[in-house]
Amino acid sequence: MIEILRPGALASVQDAGRAGARRFGVGTAGALDTVALAVGNVLAGNARTAAAIEFTLGRAAVRFHAGARIALTGAECCAEIDGKPLPAWHAATVAPGSTLILGAPRAGSRAYLCVAGGIDVPLVMGSRSTDLKAGFGGHQGRALRDGDRLQIGAGDGPNDGAGPDDAGEAGRAGLDIVGVLPPSWALPLPPVGRALPIRMLPGLEYHQFDGAAHAALWEAPWTLTPQSNRIGFRLQGPPLSRRAEHRGHDLLSHGVVPGVMQVPPGGQPIVLMADAQTTGGYPKIGVVIEADLWRLAQAPLGATLRFLRVTPQQAGDAQAQLERYLARIEQALAWHGQGLPAARHLRAMTRPERTGESSCKSI
């Protein structure tokens, strides 16, 4: 069992999302950074899609009432287990009674705590994800609070870590800490000044916008505003205007998915995220490619973004590259679990435990 001592700004139970429910008007929900979720689950010995806890902006604490194999991925929070540092993108075994503390993120915005067996909350429409807008799924359909207790499941994937019987002993000994390269290291994009590059395809109504809007979309810096949330990330930059012949004409509502960039009448775009509605009537100027949604999900408020135009072929290639990254991690951890000698691929995809005193500030 996991007890929430402090949830931070926002914490909720999320898995890979509620696939196949959009035809009923039910949004996807799920982790905003599905890559961090997948890697964390693989590190913990779960299937990629198992339910975990998503923490926004860190500053959280949990207590483990039983020994467990855990993994922490996503934002680079200054995390400690009973005073010992646990870097992001690492797995470790914790003893009963251990406390995990997350500090404020030094990079990124969302951290994922994955536990061997997954977070055991009821399935709702095929998913354990919390739909915060609709108020169902996850833990009682809401964000986590102080004192909430979450059960750990029996697991639905190959478990690389310690099981319930040996987790306590391994945790007391401080054994078996392993980490992997984060996607920001393994899948870097060429920098665009100090801006975070995000790849995007032109949207369905791209042609309805004028030349100035097209130039601004691809060339101007965009700021992620504090009005952003799990429904949509609101951006600030040059207003995006439609061509004269399209102004004042309402659009019929169309289906939308996470990554779609809509432009309201004010001209400041919104990128829809995991908790977004299933239909929308604003013109769609672009679509963030699926392979870069994790990058956008980890952007801190106030970050400067630049959108890079890509082709459908390039978007597909990026998704294939991401899948190869995940597959290499699975293979490397399988070798690690079998006790094989450190091979070239294992060295390339795993990181040793970091030693030394913690540099965490009090939180």
NORBELJO-V406970 format. One record per run of one state. SS is the DSSP state (alpha for helix, beta for strand, coil for the rest). FROM is the first residue (numbers start at 1). TO is the last residue. If there is no record, write none. Layout:
ss->[SS,SS]
from->[FROM,FROM]
to->[TO,TO]
//
This chain:
ss->[coil,beta,coil,beta,coil,alpha,coil,alpha,coil,beta,coil,beta,coil,beta,coil,beta,coil,beta,coil,beta,coil,beta,coil,beta,coil,beta,coil,beta,coil,beta,coil,beta,coil,beta,coil,beta,coil,alpha,coil,beta,coil,alpha,coil,beta,coil,beta,coil,alpha,beta,coil,alpha,coil,beta,coil,beta,coil,beta,coil,alpha,coil,beta,coil,beta,coil,beta,coil,beta,coil,beta,coil,alpha,coil,beta,coil,alpha,coil,alpha,beta,coil]
from->[1,2,7,10,15,22,25,34,45,52,57,60,65,68,75,77,82,84,87,90,95,99,106,110,116,119,121,124,125,127,128,131,132,136,137,149,153,167,174,178,181,183,187,192,193,195,203,206,209,210,211,220,222,225,232,237,242,243,244,247,254,256,260,264,269,273,279,281,283,289,290,298,304,310,312,338,344,350,352]
to->[1,6,9,14,21,24,33,44,51,56,59,64,67,74,76,81,83,86,89,94,98,105,109,115,118,120,123,124,126,127,130,131,135,136,148,152,166,173,177,180,182,186,191,192,194,202,205,208,209,210,219,221,224,231,236,241,242,243,246,253,255,259,263,268,272,278,280,282,288,289,297,303,309,311,337,343,349,351,363]
//
